[in-house]
Amino acid sequence: MTDTLETGVVGAGVMGRDIAGLLANAGFRVTLVDVDESALDAARTDLESRIPDALAAAGLSERDDLASAVTTATETSALDGADFVV
């Protein structure tokens, strides 16, 4: 996985966490950033439960380690090495 693009998503609301989940499912490493730690906690929960179920319901194969492919941060400086940011 050393050739995998580093991606970032700013905002851990429903849309941001879904985008992070889709990027992680596609094999990208993702940093999800939000100033609100509770939003990041909710995103982690979704990445472990709701998002894999939604991917399966959509007929998309899901990674076993989806949640572990997403790191979270409260500072945008965590995106300094990202190749692509949404």
Sequence and secondary structure as in RCSB ss.txt:
>XXXX:A:sequence
MTDTLETGVVGAGVMGRDIAGLLANAGFRVTLVDVDESALDAARTDLESRIPDALAAAGLSERDDLASAVTTATE
TSALDGADFVV
>XXXX:A:secstr
 TT  EEEEE  SHHHHHHHHHHHHTT EEEEE S HHHHHHHHHHHHTHHHHHHHHTT    TTTGGGEEEESS
GGGGTT SEE 
